[in-house]
Amino acid sequence: TASLRRQAQLLSQNPTLKCVNFRGNVQTRLRKLDDGVVDATLLAIAGLKRMEMQDCATAVLDWGEMLPAVAQGAIGIQCRSDDERSLKYIDALNCMDTHVCVNCERAFLEALDGNCKTPIAGQAKIIDGKIVFRGLIAMPDGSLKYETEATGEIADAVEIGKKAGEDLKAQAGDKFFEMMVEMSPQQVLGQITK
């Protein structure tokens, strides 16, 4: 996987793994797997289903095993604020549950001031009429991982996400974030592939 977020979560569960920067389309990744270049690869089950290749999956990870990136899988549509006709069509496409969950997740990310060098994961779901959020932040090598969970009213989704981010910031402390800022992309990748 090329994702620091996925690598950090994998390594926190099994530090003996060697993660390699692994790119390519689905067929290329599966060919590298079949050729023994790698022992495993992570692919989106939604993509495999869309390509009618879901039988290639040997396991589907749930959110207890691997959290996704914030707003992963959500589609955003942008248009001019004064374009009433387009706004009407776009509004008809909006899934309010997804909208609420993404707002919660984005508030979490904003509270952490996340960037592409920081392994941050978070997902909100609506379960039994409540918003349930899980999030984490980790060192790229998986040596440190901080997690949070929160449940509350749907109307409080943004505040729940924000508080979850603030909770992780407090758990991790300033030193954690200083280390993340100090690391160059090469150091991050070097840490992971050593």
LUMGURO-495692 format. One record per residue (C-alpha): residue number from 1; residue in one letter; x, y, z. Coordinates in pm, 1 decimal, decimal comma. Layout:
SITE    i  aa        xx        yy        zz
SITE  NUM   A         X         Y         Z
...
//
This chain:
SITE    i  aa        xx        yy        zz
SITE    1   T       0,0       0,0       0,0
SITE    2   A     111,5     355,8     -65,5
SITE    3   S    -107,6     491,7     213,8
SITE    4   L      69,8     601,3     533,3
SITE    5   R    -262,1     562,5     714,3
SITE    6   R    -299,5     197,6     614,7
SITE    7   Q      68,6     123,0     673,5
SITE    8   A      57,0     270,8    1024,4
SITE    9   Q    -249,9      65,2    1115,0
SITE   10   L    -101,6    -255,6     975,1
SITE   11   L     230,9    -204,5    1153,1
SITE   12   S      62,7    -120,4    1483,8
SITE   13   Q    -107,2    -461,8    1466,8
SITE   14   N     198,5    -649,6    1338,9
SITE   15   P     532,8    -464,5    1351,9
SITE   16   T     710,0    -754,8    1179,2
SITE   17   L     542,9    -674,7     847,6
SITE   18   K     736,8    -497,8     576,5
SITE   19   C     517,9    -249,8     394,4
SITE   20   V     624,1    -141,7      50,0
SITE   21   N     507,2     151,1    -156,5
SITE   22   F     280,3     -36,6    -392,0
SITE   23   R      95,7     134,6    -675,0
SITE   24   G     -82,3      31,8    -989,8
SITE   25   N    -427,0     -60,4   -1108,2
SITE   26   V    -610,7    -361,6    -967,6
SITE   27   Q    -484,3    -600,9   -1234,3
SITE   28   T    -121,5    -487,9   -1181,8
SITE   29   R    -147,8    -534,3    -806,4
SITE   30   L    -303,5    -878,3    -839,3
SITE   31   R     -38,7    -981,2   -1093,1
SITE   32   K     238,3    -872,2    -850,4
SITE   33   L      65,0   -1075,5    -581,5
SITE   34   D      40,6   -1383,1    -809,0
SITE   35   D     406,4   -1340,8    -915,1
SITE   36   G     521,2   -1339,6    -551,4
SITE   37   V     648,8    -980,3    -558,6
SITE   38   V     439,7    -918,5    -245,6
SITE   39   D     255,9   -1141,0      -0,8
SITE   40   A     -57,0    -925,0      26,2
SITE   41   T    -223,7    -613,5    -106,3
SITE   42   L    -508,9    -395,8      12,1
SITE   43   L    -780,2    -316,9    -240,2
SITE   44   A   -1114,1    -144,7    -201,7
SITE   45   I   -1395,1    -398,0    -204,2
SITE   46   A   -1619,4    -138,6    -371,9
SITE   47   G   -1376,9    -121,3    -663,7
SITE   48   L   -1352,1    -498,1    -687,3
SITE   49   K   -1731,7    -525,2    -689,0
SITE   50   R   -1761,5    -256,0    -955,6
SITE   51   M   -1518,0    -456,0   -1171,9
SITE   52   E   -1694,1    -784,7   -1085,7
SITE   53   M   -1372,0    -908,7    -923,1
SITE   54   Q   -1491,2    -942,8    -562,5
SITE   55   D   -1398,0   -1312,1    -567,6
SITE   56   C   -1032,3   -1201,1    -560,3
SITE   57   A   -1079,4   -1072,8    -203,6
SITE   58   T    -963,6   -1316,0      61,9
SITE   59   A   -1087,3   -1097,2     349,2
SITE   60   V   -1288,1    -778,8     396,3
SITE   61   L   -1163,2    -561,0     679,7
SITE   62   D   -1421,8    -399,9     905,5
SITE   63   W   -1379,6     -72,4    1089,7
SITE   64   G   -1250,4    -252,4    1396,0
SITE   65   E    -951,6    -368,0    1191,4
SITE   66   M    -878,1     -76,5     958,3
SITE   67   L   -1027,0     271,6     965,6
SITE   68   P   -1055,5     456,9     635,2
SITE   69   A    -942,5     807,1     551,5
SITE   70   V   -1179,4    1083,6     650,4
SITE   71   A   -1467,9    1111,3     399,7
SITE   72   Q   -1335,3     816,1     197,8
SITE   73   G   -1592,9     706,4     -55,4
SITE   74   A   -1803,4    1022,6     -27,7
SITE   75   I   -1854,1    1222,2    -344,3
SITE   76   G   -1861,2    1600,3    -326,3
SITE   77   I   -2019,3    1817,1    -594,7
SITE   78   Q   -1942,4    2185,7    -617,4
SITE   79   C   -2127,1    2454,4    -808,0
SITE   80   R   -2180,2    2829,4    -803,9
SITE   81   S   -2381,6    2941,9    -501,3
SITE   82   D   -2613,4    3151,7    -719,8
SITE   83   D   -2694,0    2871,0    -965,4
SITE   84   E   -3037,3    2780,3    -829,9
SITE   85   R   -3113,8    2529,4   -1103,7
SITE   86   S   -2794,4    2326,8   -1045,2
SITE   87   L   -2832,5    2351,0    -668,3
SITE   88   K   -3181,0    2200,9    -698,9
SITE   89   Y   -3046,8    1901,6    -891,7
SITE   90   I   -2749,9    1857,6    -660,8
SITE   91   D   -2969,7    1873,8    -352,1
SITE   92   A   -3172,9    1582,5    -487,5
SITE   93   L   -2848,8    1376,4    -499,9
SITE   94   N   -2750,6    1453,9    -141,9
SITE   95   C   -2765,2    1165,8     106,3
SITE   96   M   -2824,3    1338,6     439,4
SITE   97   D   -2675,3    1052,6     646,3
SITE   98   T   -2353,5    1065,8     442,5
SITE   99   H   -2351,5    1445,3     463,6
SITE  100   V   -2377,7    1435,6     843,9
SITE  101   C   -2109,5    1166,2     875,6
SITE  102   V   -1867,6    1350,6     646,4
SITE  103   N   -1919,5    1672,6     842,0
SITE  104   C   -1834,4    1486,9    1164,1
SITE  105   E   -1523,8    1332,6    1008,1
SITE  106   R   -1404,5    1661,7     858,9
SITE  107   A   -1444,2    1838,1    1194,2
SITE  108   F   -1223,8    1565,9    1344,6
SITE  109   L    -957,8    1616,1    1076,9
SITE  110   E    -971,2    1993,7    1112,0
SITE  111   A    -922,7    1972,2    1489,9
SITE  112   L    -608,3    1765,7    1428,0
SITE  113   D    -484,5    1996,0    1151,5
SITE  114   G    -410,8    1683,4     949,8
SITE  115   N    -200,0    1659,9     637,2
SITE  116   C     -85,6    1388,5     397,6
SITE  117   K     221,1    1309,9     613,1
SITE  118   T       9,6    1228,3     916,3
SITE  119   P    -159,6     888,2     941,4
SITE  120   I    -507,6     998,0    1047,2
SITE  121   A    -816,0     782,9    1005,3
SITE  122   G   -1175,2     844,1    1099,1
SITE  123   Q   -1521,3     723,3    1023,3
SITE  124   A   -1865,6     819,5    1142,3
SITE  125   K   -2170,5     597,8    1105,0
SITE  126   I   -2532,2     643,6    1197,7
SITE  127   I   -2638,0     347,4    1408,8
SITE  128   D   -2975,4     322,3    1582,0
SITE  129   G   -3044,4     693,1    1534,8
SITE  130   K   -2711,4     806,1    1687,3
SITE  131   I   -2386,0     914,4    1530,1
SITE  132   V   -2100,2     682,9    1620,3
SITE  133   F   -1748,1     802,9    1545,8
SITE  134   R   -1412,1     624,5    1562,8
SITE  135   G   -1083,0     789,6    1486,6
SITE  136   L    -711,5     740,8    1524,4
SITE  137   I    -377,5     901,8    1469,1
SITE  138   A     -52,0     709,3    1450,1
SITE  139   M     318,8     731,3    1382,9
SITE  140   P     393,3     604,1    1030,7
SITE  141   D     581,5     303,9    1169,9
SITE  142   G     284,2     206,6    1388,6
SITE  143   S     490,7     239,4    1707,9
SITE  144   L     245,7     489,2    1855,4
SITE  145   K    -127,1     487,9    1793,9
SITE  146   Y    -396,2     688,4    1968,1
SITE  147   E    -762,8     605,4    1925,1
SITE  148   T   -1091,3     764,6    2018,8
SITE  149   E   -1459,8     678,2    2002,8
SITE  150   A   -1763,9     897,5    2052,4
SITE  151   T   -2138,8     856,1    2026,8
SITE  152   G   -2404,9    1122,1    2035,3
SITE  153   E   -2699,1    1291,5    1875,8
SITE  154   I   -2695,3    1335,1    1498,0
SITE  155   A   -2751,2    1709,3    1541,7
SITE  156   D   -2419,3    1726,1    1732,5
SITE  157   A   -2213,1    1550,1    1463,2
SITE  158   V   -1971,8    1837,7    1397,3
SITE  159   E   -1911,5    1898,1    1766,7
SITE  160   I   -1858,1    1523,9    1824,3
SITE  161   G   -1594,4    1514,7    1549,2
SITE  162   K   -1424,2    1827,1    1679,1
SITE  163   K   -1412,5    1696,9    2036,0
SITE  164   A   -1277,5    1361,3    1915,0
SITE  165   G    -993,8    1542,4    1737,0
SITE  166   E    -922,0    1752,4    2043,3
SITE  167   D    -923,6    1435,4    2256,8
SITE  168   L    -660,9    1272,9    2035,8
SITE  169   K    -452,7    1590,5    2035,8
SITE  170   A    -451,6    1582,3    2414,9
SITE  171   Q    -376,6    1207,1    2427,2
SITE  172   A     -86,6    1230,8    2182,5
SITE  173   G      60,4    1551,1    2322,4
SITE  174   D     267,5    1817,5    2152,5
SITE  175   K     576,1    1596,6    2119,2
SITE  176   F     391,3    1354,9    1891,0
SITE  177   F     293,7    1632,0    1650,6
SITE  178   E     640,7    1787,7    1664,0
SITE  179   M     788,6    1453,8    1557,4
SITE  180   M     541,7    1432,2    1269,4
SITE  181   V     626,8    1782,9    1146,3
SITE  182   E    1001,8    1719,1    1172,4
SITE  183   M     989,1    1404,6     959,3
SITE  184   S    1057,2    1444,9     588,7
SITE  185   P     863,3    1219,7     348,9
SITE  186   Q    1185,3    1020,0     297,6
SITE  187   Q    1222,0     966,2     674,2
SITE  188   V     860,7     855,8     696,6
SITE  189   L     905,0     604,9     412,9
SITE  190   G    1242,1     497,6     549,3
SITE  191   Q    1086,2     426,1     886,8
SITE  192   I     819,8     212,1     728,3
SITE  193   T    1032,2       9,8     490,2
SITE  194   K    1329,2     -66,1     717,2
//
